[in-house]
């Protein structure tokens, strides 16, 4: 009988809720030992309770992991190397979502957004690459977004961070391919996860500046999209499926509406696509 030491190992960042928690469960159901990276360890109980309900609690380990902290990232990588000697899959999922109009978003918000969504992802990737490279095997799954392909008013900080993830991932894929390491990007559209509640409900505009009407439309659009969004488990199942594929594609976008929007942007003249997006916003 195989022990857990012989099973494939996955690390998922941002595992306390949303996509991260669901991805942990789906990977465990598919036979992975899952290291659930959690920024606030007081939420570990929720993760383990959810895992127990799914019947996979013996396959999940929780570790303190704030991807904005070098010490957490290094300790998590060292733990995996010491305990398992391998890492088969890294899911860079940790992220925040800050909204606001570019003229009004303070510099510290831009820094915080990039530090988590981009620099945190870079830190984590750099920390585990040596372990994957030495084994000449591994897969890095990057949780991007439709906002990494298409900009939208009020999403400037978040979209900028996800566009950065996309470019980084294209470079990384070419650099790591000779060492047997795959890179895959997942681009979800609107799904009802806590990330939007945490970030976009705090959006506001300065009195006297001409953004209030557009802000109202953006908030209405965002709220409607979240309410009508699909089941987040669809994304988690896709990530787990990608983790098990022999030869995955480089990009996966879902749901179908997201794929259609991305294709429309590629096919249409830029100004026409912007007019269409503005029209969609105007109908919110």
ABEGO torsion letter per residue (X at the ends): XBBAAABBBBBBBGAABEAAAAAAAAAAAAGBBBBBBBABAAAAAAAAAAAAAAGAAAABBBBBBBAABAAAAAAAAAAAAAAAGBBABBBBABBBBBBEBAAABBAAAAAAAAAAAAAAAAAAAAAAAAAAAAAGBEBBBBBBBAAAABBBBGAAAAAAAAAAAAAAAAAAAAAAAAAGBBBBBBBBBBBBBAAAAAAAAABBBBBGBAAAAAAAAAAAAAAAAAAABBBAAAAAAAAAAAAABABBBABBBOBAAAAAAAAAAAABBAAAAAAAAAAAAAAX
